Amino acid sequence: MVLLRWFDASQASAFGEELARYCDSELRSIATASPGKREDRRRKLLARVLQRARDFAGAHPLNTYKKAKLSNRLKWTLRDLGHEDDFVDLLVREVLLALAR
């Protein structure tokens, strides 16, 4: 039974999609901000995203498989929502680094 729970990544995958939709919503809001405020708001968004990821990992222990499912869902949901590949890859990398700590 323990082995089956190791592969149950449904919560991690759902959180990856939730996080992607949260980012999408916030990024669309940031796009309407003045150019001077965009960078600051993006940095703050990244800090909030990383904190949410750490909070989730604290409440739901993540093994390697679950981290992979979470990051994969985050990446492809953001790409499907039309965000740039470079930005998505950077965000996913930062989330994975936050989860590794």
C-alpha positions as CSV (number, residue, x, y, z in Angstrom):
1,M,0.0,0.0,0.0
2,V,2.8,2.4,0.8
3,L,4.3,1.9,-2.7
4,L,1.0,2.9,-4.3
5,R,0.9,6.1,-2.2
6,W,4.4,6.9,-3.5
7,F,3.0,7.1,-7.0
8,D,-0.2,8.9,-6.2
9,A,0.6,12.4,-7.5
10,S,-2.9,13.6,-8.0
11,Q,-2.7,16.3,-5.3
12,A,0.7,17.5,-6.7
13,S,-0.6,17.6,-10.2
14,A,-3.7,19.5,-9.2
15,F,-1.6,22.0,-7.3
16,G,0.6,22.5,-10.3
17,E,-2.4,23.4,-12.4
18,E,-3.8,25.6,-9.6
19,L,-0.4,27.4,-9.3
20,A,-0.3,27.9,-13.1
21,R,-3.8,29.4,-13.2
22,Y,-2.9,31.7,-10.3
23,C,0.2,32.8,-12.2
24,D,-1.8,33.3,-15.4
25,S,-4.3,35.5,-13.6
26,E,-1.6,37.6,-11.9
27,L,0.5,38.0,-15.0
28,R,-2.5,39.2,-17.0
29,S,-3.1,41.8,-14.2
30,I,0.6,42.8,-14.3
31,A,0.5,43.3,-18.1
32,T,-1.9,46.2,-17.6
33,A,0.4,47.9,-15.1
34,S,2.6,50.8,-16.1
35,P,6.0,49.7,-17.5
36,G,7.8,51.0,-14.4
37,K,5.8,48.8,-12.1
38,R,5.8,45.6,-14.1
39,E,9.2,44.3,-13.0
40,D,8.6,44.9,-9.4
41,R,5.2,43.2,-9.5
42,R,6.8,40.2,-11.3
43,R,9.4,39.8,-8.6
44,K,6.6,40.0,-6.0
45,L,4.6,37.4,-7.9
46,L,7.6,35.1,-8.0
47,A,8.1,35.4,-4.3
48,R,4.4,34.6,-3.7
49,V,4.5,31.6,-6.1
50,L,7.6,30.2,-4.4
51,Q,6.0,30.6,-0.9
52,R,2.9,28.8,-2.1
53,A,5.0,26.0,-3.4
54,R,6.9,25.7,-0.2
55,D,3.7,25.8,1.8
56,F,2.2,23.0,-0.3
57,A,5.4,20.9,0.1
58,G,5.3,21.4,3.9
59,A,1.7,20.1,4.0
60,H,2.2,17.4,1.4
61,P,5.5,15.6,1.4
62,L,6.8,15.4,-2.1
63,N,9.0,12.7,-3.5
64,T,10.8,13.0,-6.8
65,Y,7.9,11.6,-8.8
66,K,5.4,14.0,-7.2
67,K,7.7,17.0,-7.8
68,A,8.0,15.9,-11.5
69,K,4.3,15.7,-11.9
70,L,3.7,19.1,-10.2
71,S,6.3,20.8,-12.3
72,N,5.2,19.2,-15.5
73,R,1.6,20.3,-14.9
74,L,2.7,23.8,-14.0
75,K,4.8,24.0,-17.2
76,W,2.3,22.7,-19.7
77,T,-0.6,24.6,-18.2
78,L,1.3,27.9,-18.4
79,R,2.4,27.1,-22.0
80,D,-1.2,26.1,-23.0
81,L,-2.3,29.4,-21.6
82,G,0.0,31.2,-24.0
83,H,3.0,32.2,-21.8
84,E,6.5,32.4,-23.3
85,D,8.6,29.3,-23.1
86,D,11.6,31.1,-21.6
87,F,9.5,32.6,-18.8
88,V,7.8,29.3,-18.1
89,D,11.1,27.4,-17.9
90,L,12.5,30.0,-15.5
91,L,9.5,29.8,-13.3
92,V,9.4,26.0,-13.2
93,R,13.1,25.9,-12.4
94,E,12.7,28.3,-9.5
95,V,9.7,26.3,-8.1
96,L,11.7,23.1,-8.3
97,L,14.6,24.8,-6.5
98,A,12.3,26.0,-3.8
99,L,10.9,22.5,-3.4
100,A,14.4,21.1,-3.0
101,R,15.2,23.2,0.0
